[in-house]
């Protein structure tokens, strides 16, 4: 059964530099084990439902909205918001500023999808500040991963891929093309680009046995634009990571226990991604969930809660 947290106990906007304010909130036991939830996207924003995996008697659960999304300011959905200071390195630095602001010595990190890339990047730089890691639908943000999800996986959906590429004007670099469209001065152009992009992302997860309908395109318009602008911004730059960096530096996670949960039916981010990561990170266990894809399932939720219940028993 999911845990209930109620309203956050504390929240705020934290100045992190370059004119950015990051929204954060916390709930659960103020004396409990600190745990940071690292949301996906990039640009999805935090979701209070993510707290339901954490026992509020044992965990001090912290949520935050990464730069440019959710309740953080300014919002990247506004095309006049500059993104020069919105990179993986800035987000990792923001997490450290937040940790220090909240007086946390070490915390468990729980990241899903893009949030797993950001979690790994942070943990590899600040391993001494991480007690455990739980990853859901692991991503590594390699160039090949971005090529696969925007082109290779089209082998399953050739007609949808044709529409997706047409939305980018037939450009060879479809990610860069959509990124440019999301900065277009005409709001109608931006809106069409956001809808074409999320229609494709919905298609990629459409074969999942327990997935929801239209998980990406059903977002409200402002959140839709924020998500697509930041996703294309990050993917166009391969998340400012050297290709294969997170695997190369996985040895820096030595001594940090981890659980990687990945759905067998995740064709946009094949289970090979999680399997390869688990091979490079000896302290991690890989849990392949047979009835799940990228968007999860009841069994996925049960196994994730089980892992977090287990980690709750060990001090930070």
N, C-alpha and C positions, 0 to 999 in steps of 0.2 A: 504494500500500500504506500502511496506517496506521502511524504511528510508535509505538514501544514506549517506555514511560517507567519502568516498574517502580514500586517503592515511593517515596513522597515523600521528598525529601531533608531537609525540615524542615516543621514544622507547629506550630500553637499556637492558643490562645484569646486574643483580644485584647479588652481592656476598651474599650468605645466609648461608655459613658455610659448613664445611666438604668437601670443594673442589667443591661445587655446585654453579652454576650461573643460575639464573632464568630470562628468557626472559619476558619482559613486553612491552606493547605499549598502547597509549591512543589516542582517537579522540573525536570529538564533541566539545562542548563549554568548554573551560578551566575554566570558572566561573560557569559552570552548576553543577547540582547535581551529586556527584560522584557515580558511579555504577561499581561494579566489576563483570565480567563474569567468572564463575567457570566452567571449561570444564569437560567433562565426561571421561569415560574410565574405570578405571584409565589408563592414557597414551595416550588419543586421541590427546592431544594438542589443543590449541585454534584455533578457526575458525572465520575469520573476518565476515562471514555471520551472526554470532550471534549478531553483532552490529545493524543489520537491524531492530530490535525491538525497538531501543532507538532513541528518537527524538534528533538529534544532536544539536538543538538549546537549549535544556533544560538539556541534560545530558553530563557529562564528563565520557566517557566510557573507562574503563580500562580492557584490556585483559592480561592474563599471561599464560605461559606454566608451568605446574607443574614440579617438579623435574624429571629429566630423560627423558623428552619427548619434542616434538616440537622443538623449537630453544633453549631450555635450555641445559646446558652443565654440566657434560657429558651425553651422551644419553644412556638410558638403553637398547636400541637395540643391543648394543655392549656387548657381554656376559662377557667381562672383567670389565665392569662397576659394581662396588659393590653397593648393595642395602641395606646395613645395616643401612644407614641413610636416607632411603626413606620409611617413614611411614606416616600415617595420622597425627601424632603429629608433624612431621617435616613440612608437608605441611601447617598445621595451623600456625605454627611459621613463615613460609615463607610469608604467607599472611600478618601477622602483620609487618614483616620487610618491605614489599612492601608498606603497608599503611603509615608507618612512613616515608619511603623514598620519597613518593609522596606528603607528607604533607596533607593527608586526615584525617579529624577528624572523620567523620562517613560516611559510604557508604551503598548504597543498594546492596544486593547480589542477583545475578541471577545464579542459578545452575541447570544443567540438568543431569539426570541419576546419575552416580557416583558423579557428581558435586553437587547434592543435599545432599548426605551424607557428603561431605566435607564442604559444606555451613553450614549445621546444626552443625557439630562438631565445626567449627569456631565460629558460632553465640552463641552457648551455653557456650563457654569459654570467648568470648569477646562481650557480648550482648550490652555493652555500646557503641560499635563502629558500630553498625548495625542500619540503619534507617528502612528498609523494606527488605523482602525476597520474591523472586519469584522462585518457584521450578517447574521444568518440568520433568515429568516421575520420580516421587520421589522414592528414594531408601533409605534403612535404614541399609544395610550391616549387617543384622543379619545372624547368622549361617544358620537358616532355609531358608533365602532368597537365599543364595548361593547354598544350597542343592536343592532347587526347580529349579533354572535356569540350573543347571548342571545334574539334575537327574529327579526330579518330573515332570517337564514339558515334559519329554520324553514320557509320557502317550499319548501325541498328535502325537509324532513322533518316534515310537518304532524302526523303521529301522534306522533312522538317529542317534538315541541314541546308538544303537549297534555299528555303525561305530565310533561314537565319543569315546565310551569307549574302542573300539579296538585300537584306536590311542594312548590311554594311556596304552596300554599293558594289558588291563583288570584289572588294579589296582582298589582296592576298593575306595581309595581316589583319584578321577579323577583329582581334582584341583591340589593337591600336585604332582601328576604324571606329568601333563603338565608343572607345574612350574619347575620340575627337568629337563624335556626335553628341556626347553628353556634356560637352562644353560649348555647343552651338548657341548662338544668341537667340535663335527662334525657339520658344518653348514647345511648339508643336513638334519640331524636329527632335528635341530632347525626349519628349513624351513617347513618340513612336519608337525611338531607339530603346528606351527603358522597357517598353512593352514587348518589342521584338526579342530583346535579350532574355527577359524573364520567361517568355513563352518557350524559348529554347531550353532554359534551365528546368522548367516544368516537364518538358519532353524527356530530358535525360533521366529523370527519376520516375517516369510514368509506368515503368514495368515493375516497380517494387510491389511485392505482394501486400504490404501493410502500410504503404505510404498514403498521405493525404492528397486530395486533388488540388492542383494549382498552388503548391506551397510558396512559390515565389511571386507569381503575378497577382495573387490575391491581396497583397499588401496595399495599404492606403497609398495614394499617389506620392505624398512627400517622402515616405519611407522607401517606396519603390525607386524613386530617383536617387536618393541617397545611396541605396544599396548598389545600384548599377554603376553610378559614377565611381564609387570607391572600389568595387570589384574590378572594373576595367582599368582603373588607375594602378591598382596593385598588380594585377596579372600582366599588364603591359610592361611592367618593370620586373617581372619575375620576383616580386616581393623584395627587391633590393638584396637578394641573397645570391651568393655564388652558387652556380648550378651544382646540386648535390651537397650543399654545405651542411644541411641538418643531419644527413647520414654520415658525412665525413667527420663531424664533430660530436657524434653520438657518444663517444668515449667520455665526454665531459659529464655525462649523466651517470657515470659509474657511482654506485652506492645509493642512487635514488630509486626506490621501488616504484614501479609503474604498472598500470593496466591499460592495454590498448583494446578497445572494443570496436569491432568492424563488422558491418553487415555483408553477408555472402553475396547479396544481390546489388551491391553498390557498384554499378557499372561506370558511373562518372568518376569515381575514385576507387578503382579495383582493389580487392583485398591484398593484392601483391604489394601495394604501398605499405600497408600495416605490417605485412609479413617481413618485408625488407627492413623496416624500422626495428622490429622486434629482434631480428638477427643481429643488428648493429648495436643494440642496447641490451646487454645481458641481464640487467635487473628488471626488465619488463616482461610481463606475461601477455600473450596475445589471446584474445577471446573472440572467435569468429561466431557471429550470431546467424544461424542458418535461415531464419525467417525474416531477416531485416535487410534493408538497403541503406542508402545514405540518410533517409529521413526517419529510420528507427522502427521499433515495434514494441509491443508490450513486453516481450521477452528481453529485448535490448534494455528497456528501462529497468526491468527486474535485476538483470545482471550488473548494470551500472550501480544501482542502489546497493546491491550486495557488496560490490567492491568498496564503495564509500563507507558502508557500515564497518567493513573490516579495517579500513585505514583509520576510522574514528577511534579505534581501540589503542592506537599507538600515539604517544605524545609527539607534538611537533618539534 
